[in-house]
């Protein structure tokens, strides 16, 4: 074996204490608009919870309502500010400690998130972490609210990982997650951890 090692971390709920899609909406649009928007979308959210609506469609409905038509540059500037000002305060100390331990053991470390990379990338880059995340569609310089390609959730996480890495080259593969949407990613691992930082 090559001795190569890699670790894959889910972001929302695993590294963080909160869902960053919800937090970025509050940050960019304010709490009043956030709560009003979610009241309007209650039927869709119930349908999602009952598995009548896919994660992909539910996410697009929320993204479209809050961000469709927004200038991409303005959106990104606010996402970068969110990554700088908000994300450090919602990162689980145990997760950050684990990342540092793995780095000292020469692991490659990858954040694998269903959230859009727009509001995670600046934070992940600040720690020199690689990132696989959902991409948002841009047309004529504007956010459409649609997802470009596939939502990086569930089986898509595993597919995207396999597309970028030949896991046969790795002796140790760690995966960290907190929901059923992480199961396909965790199944790739030689060692997996479910909700490992909740008590830290």
C-alpha positions in Angstrom: 0.0 0.0 0.0 1.1 3.6 -0.6 0.5 4.7 2.9 -1.7 7.6 1.6 -4.5 8.8 3.9 -7.6 10.9 3.3 -10.5 12.1 5.4 -13.9 13.3 4.2 -16.0 15.6 6.4 -19.6 16.5 6.0 -20.0 20.2 6.8 -23.5 21.1 8.1 -24.2 19.5 11.4 -20.9 17.6 11.5 -18.3 20.4 11.4 -20.8 23.1 12.3 -23.5 23.3 15.0 -26.1 24.9 12.6 -27.3 24.4 9.0 -25.4 27.1 7.0 -28.1 27.3 4.3 -30.4 28.7 7.0 -27.7 30.9 8.5 -26.6 32.4 5.2 -30.3 33.4 4.5 -30.5 35.1 7.9 -27.2 36.8 7.3 -28.0 38.1 3.9 -31.7 38.8 4.1 -32.4 39.3 7.8 -34.4 37.3 10.3 -37.8 38.9 9.5 -37.5 38.0 5.8 -36.1 34.6 6.7 -39.1 33.6 8.9 -41.6 35.1 6.5 -40.1 33.2 3.6 -40.2 29.9 5.5 -43.8 30.4 6.6 -44.7 30.8 2.9 -42.8 27.6 2.1 -44.4 25.5 4.9 -46.3 23.2 2.5 -43.1 22.5 0.5 -41.1 21.9 3.7 -43.7 19.5 5.0 -43.7 17.6 1.7 -39.9 17.4 2.0 -40.1 16.0 5.5 -42.6 13.4 4.4 -40.3 12.4 1.5 -42.8 13.6 -1.0 -40.3 16.2 -2.3 -36.7 15.6 -3.1 -33.9 17.4 -1.2 -32.9 18.9 -4.6 -36.3 20.4 -5.3 -36.8 21.6 -1.8 -33.4 23.3 -1.8 -34.1 25.0 -5.2 -37.4 26.4 -4.0 -35.8 28.0 -1.0 -32.8 29.3 -3.0 -35.0 30.7 -5.7 -37.2 32.5 -3.3 -34.4 34.2 -1.4 -31.7 34.6 -4.0 -33.0 34.5 -7.6 -32.1 37.6 -9.5 -29.3 38.6 -7.1 -26.1 39.9 -8.6 -23.5 37.1 -8.4 -20.7 39.4 -7.3 -22.8 41.0 -4.5 -24.0 37.5 -3.4 -20.4 36.2 -3.3 -19.1 39.2 -1.4 -21.7 38.6 1.3 -20.9 34.8 1.3 -17.2 35.6 1.9 -18.1 37.9 4.7 -20.3 35.2 6.2 -17.5 32.7 5.9 -15.2 35.1 7.7 -17.5 36.4 10.4 -20.1 33.7 11.1 -18.7 30.2 10.3 -15.8 30.3 12.8 -18.4 30.9 15.6 -20.5 27.8 14.6 -17.6 25.3 14.1 -17.6 22.5 16.6 -14.3 22.7 18.6 -14.0 18.9 18.4 -14.2 19.0 14.6 -11.5 21.6 14.4 -9.3 19.6 16.8 -9.8 16.4 14.7 -8.9 18.3 11.5 -5.6 19.5 13.2 -4.8 16.0 14.4 -5.4 14.4 11.0 -3.3 17.1 9.4 -0.4 16.3 11.7 -0.8 12.6 10.6 -0.5 13.7 6.9 -4.1 13.1 6.0 -5.5 14.9 3.0 -8.7 16.6 4.3 -11.8 17.2 2.2 -15.0 19.0 3.2 -17.9 17.4 1.3 -21.1 19.5 1.6 -24.6 19.6 0.2 -24.5 23.4 0.8 -23.3 25.7 -1.9 -19.5 26.2 -2.0 -20.1 30.0 -2.2 -20.3 30.4 1.5 -17.9 27.6 2.6 -15.0 28.1 0.3 -13.3 31.1 2.0 -13.4 29.3 5.3 -12.1 25.9 3.9 -9.4 27.7 2.0 -8.3 29.5 5.2 -7.6 26.1 6.7 -6.1 24.7 3.4 -9.0 22.1 3.2 -10.2 20.8 -0.1 -13.9 21.2 -0.9 -16.6 19.4 -2.8 -19.9 21.3 -2.6 -23.1 22.0 -4.5 -22.8 24.6 -7.3 -25.3 27.3 -7.9 -26.4 28.2 -11.4 -25.4 31.6 -12.7 -27.0 33.2 -15.8 -26.1 36.7 -17.1 -24.2 37.4 -13.8 -27.3 36.6 -11.7 -28.1 33.9 -9.2 -31.0 31.8 -10.6 -31.8 29.8 -7.5 -31.3 26.6 -9.5 -28.5 24.1 -8.8 -25.9 23.6 -11.5 -25.5 19.9 -12.1 -26.4 17.6 -9.2 -27.0 18.5 -5.6 -24.0 17.2 -3.6 -26.2 15.1 -1.3 -26.5 11.4 -0.6 -25.2 9.1 -3.3 -23.9 12.1 -5.2 -21.3 12.7 -2.5 -19.9 9.3 -3.1 -20.0 9.7 -6.8 -18.2 13.1 -6.7 -15.5 11.7 -4.4 -14.9 8.7 -6.7 -14.7 11.0 -9.6 -11.9 13.0 -8.1 -10.0 10.4 -6.1 -8.9 6.8 -6.8 -9.6 5.5 -3.4 -7.7 2.3 -4.2 -4.6 4.3 -3.7 -5.4 5.1 -0.1 -4.5 2.9 2.9 -6.7 4.8 5.3 -10.0 6.5 4.4 -11.9 8.3 7.2 -15.4 9.7 6.8 -17.4 11.9 9.2 -21.1 12.5 8.9 -24.3 13.2 10.9 -27.2 12.2 8.7 -28.5 9.5 6.3 -27.4 11.7 3.5 -23.8 11.0 4.5 -24.2 7.2 4.5 -23.0 6.6 0.9 -19.9 8.7 1.6 -19.3 6.9 4.9 -19.6 3.5 3.1 -16.4 4.4 1.2 -14.4 4.7 4.3 -12.1 2.2 6.1 -13.2 4.0 9.3 -16.4 6.1 9.7 -17.6 8.4 12.4 -21.3 9.3 13.0 -22.0 12.5 14.9 -18.6 12.3 16.5 -18.3 15.8 17.8 -21.8 16.3 19.4 -20.6 16.1 23.0 -17.5 18.1 22.5 
